[in-house]
Amino acid sequence: MARKIIFFEEHFIEFYKTLDNKVKEKVKYVFELIKQVERVPEKFLAPIKGYEGLFEIRIEFQSNIYRIFCCFDQGQLVILFNGFQKKTQKTPKEEIERAMRLKTVYFQTNKEK
């Protein structure tokens, strides 16, 4: 049971390029976990309350916190949207709304195929 991770457009890639190498290693580690582990601990992957079908991948490195928004498609496919470095306790609403817009576009685009 391996999940497949795909990137929707360039949003995640642009974010990933800004990270330093140690953080990139942690991101890769968490992605491998999500691909391989059937029940991913909420510490690494959690649904966002109040936003249907939207999840956040949680990455912590030293005292920094990073979030990458995603959703599932066909049960196993994890679609990555935008990511950001979290500066406060609350996830910025504009980041969540951006992810929801990307999710809507993704499913509209893929229905047409």
C-alpha positions in Angstrom: 0.0 0.0 0.0 2.1 2.9 -1.2 0.5 6.3 -1.7 1.7 8.4 -4.6 2.5 12.1 -4.1 2.0 14.5 -6.9 2.5 18.2 -7.1 -0.3 20.4 -8.5 1.2 23.2 -10.6 4.3 24.8 -9.3 3.2 26.1 -5.9 4.9 23.5 -3.7 8.1 23.4 -5.9 8.4 27.2 -5.5 8.1 26.9 -1.7 10.5 23.9 -1.6 13.2 25.8 -3.4 13.3 28.4 -0.6 14.0 25.8 2.1 17.5 25.1 3.3 18.9 21.6 2.8 18.3 20.2 6.3 14.6 21.2 6.1 14.4 19.7 2.6 15.7 16.4 4.1 13.0 16.5 6.8 10.3 17.2 4.1 11.5 14.1 2.1 11.4 12.0 5.3 7.8 13.0 6.0 6.8 12.4 2.4 8.3 8.9 2.6 6.3 8.3 5.8 3.1 9.4 4.1 3.8 7.2 1.1 4.6 4.1 3.1 2.7 4.2 6.4 -1.0 3.2 6.4 -2.0 5.3 9.3 0.1 8.4 9.3 0.3 10.0 12.8 -1.5 13.3 13.2 1.8 14.8 14.1 2.7 14.6 10.4 -0.7 14.7 8.6 -3.9 16.2 9.8 -7.2 17.3 8.4 -8.0 21.0 8.6 -11.2 21.4 10.6 -14.0 23.2 8.7 -12.4 22.7 5.3 -13.8 19.6 3.6 -11.1 17.3 2.3 -8.1 19.6 3.0 -5.2 18.3 5.0 -1.9 19.8 6.2 1.4 18.0 6.2 3.2 19.1 9.3 7.0 19.5 9.4 9.0 20.7 12.3 12.7 21.4 12.2 14.6 22.9 15.1 12.2 25.7 16.2 10.6 26.2 12.8 7.3 24.9 11.7 6.3 24.3 8.1 2.9 23.4 6.6 2.1 21.9 3.2 -1.5 21.7 2.2 -2.8 18.7 0.3 -5.8 16.5 -0.4 -6.4 12.9 -1.4 -7.6 11.8 -4.8 -8.8 8.2 -5.5 -8.0 7.3 -1.9 -4.2 6.9 -2.4 -3.0 9.9 -4.4 -1.8 12.8 -2.3 -1.9 16.1 -4.1 0.3 18.9 -2.8 -0.7 22.5 -3.1 1.0 25.4 -1.3 3.4 25.4 1.6 4.6 28.0 4.0 6.6 28.6 7.2 4.3 29.0 10.1 5.2 32.0 12.3 2.2 32.0 14.7 0.0 29.5 16.5 -2.8 30.0 14.0 -2.6 28.9 10.4 -3.1 32.0 8.3 -6.6 32.0 6.8 -5.3 33.3 3.4 -3.0 30.2 3.1 -6.0 27.9 3.8 -8.2 29.7 1.3 -5.4 29.6 -1.3 -5.2 25.8 -0.8 -9.0 25.5 -1.1 -8.9 27.4 -4.4 -6.1 25.2 -5.7 -8.0 22.1 -4.6 -11.1 23.3 -6.5 -9.1 24.0 -9.6 -7.4 20.6 -9.4 -10.6 18.6 -9.2 -12.2 20.7 -12.0 -9.2 20.2 -14.2 -9.0 16.5 -13.6 -12.7 15.8 -14.1 -12.3 16.9 -17.7 -9.7 14.3 -18.4 
